[in-house]
Amino acid sequence: MMKPLPMTGPRRAALAIGIPLALLSFGYAGLNLVAWAAQSRYHVNLTVPVHGRTASLTVGSGSITLLRGAVGGIHVSGTTDYAFTKPRIGWLNTSSGVILDAQCHRLNQIAGRCSFDYTVALPPGVTAQVTDRAGDLTTSGLAGPVSLQSDAGDIRLESLSGDVRVRARAGEIIGRDLTGAVLAASNAAGNISLTDVASQDVTVANRAGDVTLVFAEVPQRVTITESAGDVNIVLPRGNTSYDIQTHTSAGHVTIGPGVVINTASLNVISVTSRAGDITITE
């Protein structure tokens, strides 16, 4: 028969730390099991009147699709999945516009059992300001201005005719058919890929990921700042000249043979990359 081990100081410390951690782990696992068993869903279908020119929407977790809607108000439709407490969805009309807010209850956030999947139809002439804390943002057919932010998810843009400003902290920014005068995109961790761009003033900032811009029309000003990734710019074919300014600390610069460089040109392209290649072609 083995003798019990003596209770030394280090063993006491290990028990004092290990037992609470084990209980916390068991409790969290039990909470998730109960949350899974209590999973519920309800449908949302509402129209919010707009008295101003701005629509601000904040969602705690989930996917949002923004579409062009009809005159009269913002229409929100979709589903919400949750476990314990029904999420809160509310709105407030102000003199400048409407503020919509969809948030999960704290208990649902702890258990990780709450998400939204909404389609939001915006009336013409309304400026959209959307923030998604954890989920993807998709837009199609909007006439901006549009301001989008995703803290943990991708942003997809398609057929936007107004000024666009997008920001992603951990996800990709993908867009096509962008015709607004101003296009600004920033990303902390992910690629930025924009094609069929007809914007005249384009600003892109990226910390970790590649940047690809394919222009359908000649831009007047392009400013790109890249920290860790390659930059690839494709310009429209033709005889247009550009004032091209490139700076790279650890990478190669390649200018295609068809690109006309003229330091006196009013079409300015400025690209800075700390660790990556820069390629500009037609």
C-alpha positions in Angstrom: 0.0 0.0 0.0 1.4 3.4 -1.0 1.9 6.0 1.6 0.2 9.4 0.9 2.6 12.1 -0.4 3.5 14.8 2.1 1.6 18.0 1.6 4.4 20.5 0.8 4.2 24.1 0.0 4.4 23.7 -3.8 1.8 21.0 -3.7 -0.6 23.2 -1.8 0.0 26.0 -4.3 -0.7 23.6 -7.2 -4.0 22.5 -5.6 -5.0 26.1 -4.8 -4.6 27.0 -8.5 -5.6 23.8 -10.2 -8.9 23.1 -8.4 -10.5 26.4 -9.2 -9.3 26.2 -12.8 -10.8 22.7 -13.1 -14.1 23.8 -11.6 -14.2 26.8 -14.0 -13.5 24.5 -17.0 -16.2 22.1 -15.9 -18.6 24.9 -15.4 -17.9 26.5 -18.8 -18.3 23.1 -20.5 -21.7 22.6 -18.7 -22.8 26.1 -19.7 -22.1 25.4 -23.3 -23.9 22.1 -23.1 -27.0 23.8 -21.7 -26.7 26.6 -24.3 -26.6 24.0 -27.1 -29.7 22.3 -25.8 -31.5 25.6 -25.4 -30.7 26.9 -28.8 -33.6 29.0 -30.3 -34.3 31.0 -33.4 -36.7 33.8 -34.3 -37.3 35.8 -37.4 -37.1 39.5 -37.8 -39.2 41.5 -40.3 -39.5 45.2 -39.5 -39.5 48.6 -41.2 -38.0 51.6 -39.5 -39.0 55.1 -40.7 -36.2 57.5 -41.4 -36.5 61.2 -40.8 -32.9 62.2 -41.5 -30.2 61.4 -44.0 -28.1 58.9 -41.9 -28.7 55.3 -41.0 -26.3 53.9 -38.3 -26.4 50.2 -37.6 -24.4 48.2 -35.0 -24.5 44.4 -34.7 -22.7 42.5 -32.0 -22.2 39.2 -33.9 -23.4 38.0 -37.3 -23.6 38.6 -41.0 -25.2 41.7 -42.6 -26.2 42.2 -46.2 -26.9 45.8 -47.3 -29.1 46.3 -50.4 -30.8 49.3 -52.1 -34.4 49.5 -50.9 -37.4 51.6 -51.6 -38.4 55.1 -50.4 -40.1 55.1 -47.0 -37.8 53.5 -44.5 -35.2 50.9 -43.6 -36.4 47.3 -43.9 -34.6 44.7 -41.8 -35.3 41.0 -42.3 -33.5 37.8 -41.3 -33.0 35.5 -38.4 -31.4 35.5 -34.9 -30.0 32.4 -33.2 -29.6 32.5 -29.5 -29.6 30.2 -26.4 -30.8 31.8 -23.2 -32.1 35.3 -23.6 -33.6 36.9 -26.6 -31.3 39.4 -28.1 -32.2 43.1 -28.0 -33.0 44.8 -31.3 -33.9 48.5 -31.0 -33.9 51.7 -32.9 -33.9 55.4 -32.2 -35.0 58.2 -34.6 -33.0 61.4 -34.4 -33.0 64.7 -36.3 -30.1 63.5 -38.4 -31.3 59.9 -39.1 -32.0 56.6 -37.5 -29.8 54.5 -35.2 -30.4 50.7 -35.2 -28.7 48.5 -32.6 -28.7 44.6 -32.4 -26.9 43.1 -29.4 -26.7 39.7 -27.7 -27.3 39.3 -24.0 -24.2 39.0 -21.9 -25.0 35.4 -21.0 -25.3 34.4 -24.6 -22.0 36.1 -25.4 -20.3 34.1 -22.7 -21.7 30.8 -24.0 -21.0 31.8 -27.6 -24.5 31.0 -28.7 -25.8 34.2 -30.4 -25.6 35.4 -33.9 -27.5 37.5 -36.4 -28.1 37.0 -40.2 -29.8 40.2 -41.5 -30.6 41.8 -44.8 -30.9 45.5 -44.6 -32.6 47.5 -47.4 -31.7 51.2 -47.3 -33.8 53.8 -49.0 -32.2 56.1 -51.6 -30.3 59.1 -50.4 -29.4 57.7 -47.0 -25.8 57.5 -45.7 -25.1 54.1 -44.3 -22.8 53.7 -41.3 -22.5 50.1 -40.3 -20.4 48.4 -37.6 -20.2 44.6 -37.2 -18.3 43.4 -34.2 -17.9 39.8 -35.4 -19.2 38.8 -38.8 -19.1 39.5 -42.5 -20.5 42.6 -44.2 -21.8 42.4 -47.8 -23.1 45.3 -49.9 -24.6 45.3 -53.4 -26.1 48.0 -55.5 -25.9 50.9 -53.0 -25.6 54.6 -53.9 -23.4 55.9 -51.1 -21.9 57.4 -49.2 -21.2 54.2 -47.3 -19.1 53.7 -44.2 -18.5 50.1 -43.1 -16.4 48.5 -40.3 -15.9 44.9 -39.4 -13.9 44.0 -36.3 -13.7 40.2 -37.2 -15.0 39.3 -40.6 -14.7 40.0 -44.3 -16.2 43.0 -46.2 -17.5 42.4 -49.7 -18.5 45.3 -52.0 -20.3 45.1 -55.3 -21.7 47.8 -57.6 -21.4 50.8 -55.4 -21.8 54.2 -57.0 -21.1 56.5 -54.0 -18.2 57.4 -51.9 -17.0 54.3 -49.9 -15.0 54.1 -46.7 -14.3 50.6 -45.3 -12.3 49.3 -42.4 -11.5 45.7 -41.4 -9.5 44.7 -38.4 -9.3 40.9 -39.1 -10.6 39.9 -42.5 -10.4 40.5 -46.2 -11.8 43.4 -48.2 -13.1 42.3 -51.6 -14.8 44.6 -54.1 -15.8 45.1 -57.7 -17.5 47.7 -59.8 -16.8 50.7 -57.6 -17.6 54.0 -59.2 -17.7 56.6 -56.3 -15.4 59.6 -56.4 -13.7 58.6 -53.2 -12.6 55.1 -52.1 -10.8 54.6 -48.8 -10.0 51.1 -47.4 -7.9 50.1 -44.4 -7.1 46.7 -43.0 -5.2 45.4 -40.0 -4.8 41.7 -41.0 -6.0 40.5 -44.4 -5.9 41.1 -48.1 -7.5 43.9 -50.0 -8.6 43.1 -53.5 -10.6 45.7 -55.5 -11.4 45.3 -59.3 -13.3 47.3 -61.8 -12.5 50.5 -59.9 -13.6 53.8 -61.4 -13.0 56.0 -58.4 -10.8 59.1 -58.9 -9.3 59.3 -55.4 -8.2 56.0 -53.8 -6.6 55.6 -50.5 -5.5 52.1 -49.1 -3.7 51.3 -45.9 -2.8 47.7 -45.0 -0.7 46.2 -42.2 -0.6 42.5 -43.0 -1.8 41.3 -46.4 -1.5 41.9 -50.1 -3.2 44.8 -52.0 -4.6 44.4 -55.5 -6.2 47.2 -57.4 -7.5 46.8 -60.9 -8.8 50.1 -62.4 -11.5 50.4 -65.1 -10.9 54.1 -65.5 -7.9 56.4 -65.1 -7.5 57.5 -61.4 -6.4 60.9 -60.5 -4.8 60.1 -57.1 -3.8 56.7 -55.7 -2.2 56.5 -52.2 -1.2 53.1 -50.9 0.6 52.3 -47.6 1.5 48.7 -47.1 3.4 47.3 -44.1 3.8 43.6 -44.8 2.7 42.4 -48.2 2.8 42.9 -52.0 1.1 45.7 -53.9 -0.2 45.0 -57.4 -1.8 47.8 -59.5 -3.3 47.3 -62.9 -4.1 50.5 -64.8 -6.3 50.9 -67.9 -4.6 50.5 -71.2 -3.9 53.7 -73.1 -1.5 56.7 -73.4 -2.3 58.3 -70.1 0.8 59.3 -68.2 1.3 59.0 -64.4 3.5 60.6 -61.8 4.5 57.4 -60.0 6.2 57.5 -56.6 7.3 54.2 -55.1 9.2 53.5 -51.8 10.0 50.0 -50.5 12.4 48.9 -47.7 12.6 45.2 -48.6 11.1 44.4 -52.0 11.3 44.9 -55.7 9.6 47.6 -57.8 8.3 46.6 -61.3 6.8 49.1 -63.7 5.2 47.5 -66.8 6.5 48.6 -70.3 3.2 50.1 -71.3 3.0 52.5 -68.3 3.9 56.1 -69.2 5.8 57.9 -66.4 5.7 61.7 -66.3 6.6 63.6 -63.1 4.5 66.5 -64.3 1.3 64.5 -64.7 -1.7 65.3 -62.6 -2.4 61.6 -62.2 -0.4 60.7 -59.1 0.3 57.2 -57.8 2.1 56.9 -54.5 3.0 53.5 -53.1 4.9 52.8 -49.9 5.7 49.2 -48.9 7.9 48.2 -45.9 8.3 44.5 -46.7 6.9 43.5 -50.1 7.1 43.9 -53.9 5.4 46.7 -55.9 4.1 46.0 -59.4 2.4 48.5 -61.6 1.2 47.3 -65.0 -1.5 47.9 -67.6 
